[in-house]
């Protein structure tokens, strides 16, 4: 029972990371679209760093969940 509960928590964490990454990508698309306007945003240099961090977190979550399923199913 505890193992299934832990598995559900890991899956929920993975889904949350995926959701956050998706929202961040949408937000960045809007900011980049506004970059050519009269009042461009000043957050793009910081946003590029954050985008890389979110991307790496997303890749790490994919790898972790894959390994987690592989270990629990074998």
C-alpha positions in Angstrom: 0.0 0.0 0.0 2.8 2.4 0.9 4.7 1.6 -2.3 1.6 2.5 -4.4 1.2 5.7 -2.5 4.8 6.7 -3.1 4.4 5.8 -6.8 1.3 8.0 -7.1 3.2 10.9 -5.4 6.1 10.5 -7.9 3.6 10.5 -10.8 1.9 13.6 -9.5 5.2 15.4 -9.1 6.1 14.5 -12.7 2.8 15.8 -13.9 3.2 19.0 -11.9 6.7 19.5 -13.5 5.2 19.0 -16.9 2.5 21.5 -16.3 4.8 24.1 -14.9 7.1 23.7 -17.9 4.2 24.0 -20.3 2.9 27.2 -18.6 6.4 28.6 -18.6 6.8 27.9 -22.4 3.5 29.7 -23.1 4.5 32.7 -21.0 7.8 32.9 -22.8 6.1 32.8 -26.1 4.0 35.8 -25.1 7.1 37.7 -23.8 9.1 36.9 -27.0 6.1 38.0 -29.1 6.0 41.3 -27.2 9.8 41.8 -27.7 9.3 43.7 -30.9 6.7 46.1 -29.5 7.3 49.7 -28.4 7.8 48.6 -24.8 9.8 45.4 -25.0 10.2 43.4 -21.8 13.5 43.4 -19.9 13.2 39.9 -18.6 14.3 38.0 -21.6 18.0 37.5 -20.5 16.9 36.1 -17.2 14.1 34.2 -18.9 16.6 32.4 -21.2 18.5 31.1 -18.1 15.2 30.0 -16.5 14.1 28.3 -19.7 17.3 26.2 -19.7 16.8 25.3 -16.1 13.1 24.3 -16.7 14.1 22.3 -19.7 16.8 20.4 -17.8 14.3 19.8 -15.0 11.8 18.5 -17.4 14.4 16.1 -19.0 15.5 14.9 -15.6 11.9 14.3 -14.6 11.4 12.2 -17.8 14.5 10.1 -17.1 13.6 9.7 -13.4 10.1 8.5 -14.1 11.3 6.2 -16.8 13.8 4.6 -14.4 11.2 4.5 -11.6 8.8 2.6 -13.8 11.5 0.3 -15.1 12.6 -0.6 -11.5 9.1 -1.0 -10.2 7.9 -3.2 -13.1 10.8 -5.5 -13.1 
